[in-house]
Amino acid sequence: MLVGQQLGQPIVLGFVLTGSMNAQPADMAPGDGFVAVPPAITGDVGEGDVVTFEAQELQGGGLTTHRIVDETDQGYITRGDANPFTDQDGPEPPVQESQIVAVALEIGGDVVVIPRIGQAVLLLQSGFGAAASALSGVPGLGGIADGNVGSLMVVMGLLLLAYSLVGEAIGGSRARSGRGDRSRDRRGETSAVLVLIVILLLITVPATASMVVPSGTDDITIVSSQTPSSSPTVIERGGSVEYTYNFTNDGPIPRIASVNAASTGVDVADSSLVAARGETASTTVTLHAPEETGAYVRSVSEWQYVQFLPVPILLSLHAIHPFAAVAAINVVIIAAVTTVYVFAVGLAPLRFRDRGRDLSLSDRVRRLIRRWR
């Protein structure tokens, strides 16, 4: 659930933060959870469905879970079950298909509610936030408070290092209490499977982040005007404007971008872009203005993938769901790394010969200093 919040895409479970749905028929109190089903699985949504969408104005924007109460040519009208007015009675524009990231599972017309599951997530977030604020004051770790992925990985590494040092210190104290007897346990062995899992995590986590983090939907607000204008976002009613959409690959591995229209009034000339290292691929996007004057939202979605699979296969998986393509790429990475590892290292425990006594790190440092003297 924490990962889903960071990605802006509920994974399996979601939860509500406010009491806007704390009324019949949903009756979801703040902190209550629900089963989040991707819209690619549920198919078309409609009136009566409870959806999680990326709000533009509600409470400053972000994920919002409300019920669809109407459908118009401009998008969906949404409202919290406990709210007297729709979201669109306020500043929120009609919700587009591209903004919907999940649909709440319903059985017999009732939302499946998991009481208070979100409260645990909120407590964890508070703890992480406090830790991030404290660590952001450490030189070199200022990006933690801003959610810098690299800094967060550095923190994880430091925590693992601290854990290993504490564990070794405890082991050393136990050795001293045993008068320095040679260890007869099997601490000289390390699980090869555990090492493999760590290696896979160190490879797949950054690879997944490099695909998911830059992907998403770009919203462009256009104005359908009665008169033409030099502004590219002010279009004469019934007219259209074209612009060049660029996709640049700054990574070392060829990448694929799937660029698609995520709202009405958008046409994409070439939806699949392939760029080698340091190259830029482009396509033409056309924005259409309706006959009625006013402000409208036009959306273009982009999903990036490292090219570890043929383009047709990746695009077919993307058509099912973007995370299906990401999962398939991770499967290829895991299979390749595991195969090389098994042939080169094997899965038998890794044994390290230790002819010294069971000493803590501090004792070893003291002995080393005495040798230097």
Secondary structure as the mmCIF struct_conf table of DSSP 4:
data_model
#
loop_
_struct_conf.conf_type_id
_struct_conf.id
_struct_conf.beg_label_comp_id
_struct_conf.beg_label_asym_id
_struct_conf.beg_label_seq_id
_struct_conf.end_label_comp_id
_struct_conf.end_label_asym_id
_struct_conf.end_label_seq_id
HELX_RH_AL_P HELX_RH_AL_P1 LEU A 2 LEU A 7
TURN_TY1_P TURN_TY1_P1 GLY A 8 GLY A 8
BEND BEND1 GLN A 9 GLN A 9
BEND BEND2 VAL A 12 VAL A 12
STRN STRN1 LEU A 13 PHE A 15
BEND BEND3 THR A 18 GLY A 19
TURN_TY1_P TURN_TY1_P2 SER A 20 MET A 21
BEND BEND4 ALA A 23 ALA A 23
TURN_TY1_P TURN_TY1_P3 GLN A 24 ALA A 26
TURN_TY1_P TURN_TY1_P4 PRO A 30 GLY A 31
STRN STRN2 GLY A 33 VAL A 37
HELX_RH_AL_P HELX_RH_AL_P2 PRO A 39 THR A 42
BEND BEND5 ASP A 44 ASP A 44
TURN_TY1_P TURN_TY1_P5 GLU A 47 GLY A 48
STRN STRN3 VAL A 50 ALA A 55
BEND BEND6 GLN A 56 GLU A 57
HELX_RH_3T_P HELX_RH_3T_P1 LEU A 58 GLY A 60
BEND BEND7 GLY A 61 GLY A 61
STRN STRN4 GLY A 62 THR A 72
TURN_TY1_P TURN_TY1_P6 ASP A 73 GLN A 74
STRN STRN5 GLY A 75 ARG A 79
TURN_TY1_P TURN_TY1_P7 ASP A 81 ALA A 82
BEND BEND8 PRO A 84 PHE A 85
HELX_RH_3T_P HELX_RH_3T_P2 ASP A 87 ASP A 89
TURN_TY1_P TURN_TY1_P8 GLY A 90 PRO A 91
HELX_LH_PP_P HELX_LH_PP_P1 GLU A 92 PRO A 94
STRN STRN6 VAL A 95 VAL A 95
HELX_LH_PP_P HELX_LH_PP_P2 GLN A 96 GLN A 96
HELX_RH_3T_P HELX_RH_3T_P3 GLU A 97 GLN A 99
STRN STRN7 ILE A 100 ALA A 104
STRN STRN8 GLU A 106 ILE A 107
TURN_TY1_P TURN_TY1_P9 GLY A 108 GLY A 109
STRN STRN9 ASP A 110 VAL A 111
STRN STRN10 VAL A 113 ILE A 114
TURN_TY1_P TURN_TY1_P10 PRO A 115 ARG A 116
HELX_RH_AL_P HELX_RH_AL_P3 ILE A 117 LEU A 135
TURN_TY1_P TURN_TY1_P11 SER A 136 GLY A 137
BEND BEND9 VAL A 138 VAL A 138
TURN_TY1_P TURN_TY1_P12 PRO A 139 GLY A 140
HELX_RH_3T_P HELX_RH_3T_P4 GLY A 142 ILE A 144
TURN_TY1_P TURN_TY1_P13 ALA A 145 GLY A 147
HELX_RH_AL_P HELX_RH_AL_P4 VAL A 149 SER A 177
TURN_TY1_P TURN_TY1_P14 GLY A 178 GLY A 180
HELX_LH_PP_P HELX_LH_PP_P3 ASP A 181 SER A 183
BEND BEND10 ASP A 185 ARG A 186
TURN_TY1_P TURN_TY1_P15 ARG A 187 GLY A 188
STRN STRN11 GLU A 189 THR A 190
HELX_RH_AL_P HELX_RH_AL_P5 ALA A 192 VAL A 212
TURN_TY1_P TURN_TY1_P16 VAL A 213 PRO A 214
STRN STRN12 GLY A 216 SER A 225
BEND BEND11 GLN A 226 THR A 227
BEND BEND12 SER A 230 SER A 231
TURN_TY1_P TURN_TY1_P17 PRO A 232 THR A 233
STRN STRN13 VAL A 234 GLU A 236
TURN_TY1_P TURN_TY1_P18 ARG A 237 GLY A 238
STRN STRN14 SER A 240 THR A 248
BEND BEND13 GLY A 251 ILE A 253
STRN STRN15 ARG A 255 ALA A 261
BEND BEND14 SER A 263 SER A 263
TURN_TY1_P TURN_TY1_P19 THR A 264 GLY A 265
STRN STRN16 VAL A 266 VAL A 268
BEND BEND15 ALA A 269 ALA A 269
STRN STRN17 SER A 272 ALA A 275
TURN_TY1_P TURN_TY1_P20 ARG A 277 GLY A 278
STRN STRN18 THR A 280 HIS A 288
BEND BEND16 GLU A 291 GLU A 292
STRN STRN19 GLY A 294 VAL A 306
BEND BEND17 GLN A 307 LEU A 309
HELX_RH_AL_P HELX_RH_AL_P6 VAL A 311 ILE A 320
HELX_RH_AL_P HELX_RH_AL_P7 PRO A 322 ALA A 344
TURN_TY1_P TURN_TY1_P21 VAL A 345 VAL A 345
BEND BEND18 LEU A 347 ALA A 348
HELX_LH_PP_P HELX_LH_PP_P4 PRO A 349 PRO A 349
STRN STRN20 LEU A 350 ARG A 351
BEND BEND19 GLY A 356 GLY A 356
HELX_RH_AL_P HELX_RH_AL_P8 LEU A 361 TRP A 372
#
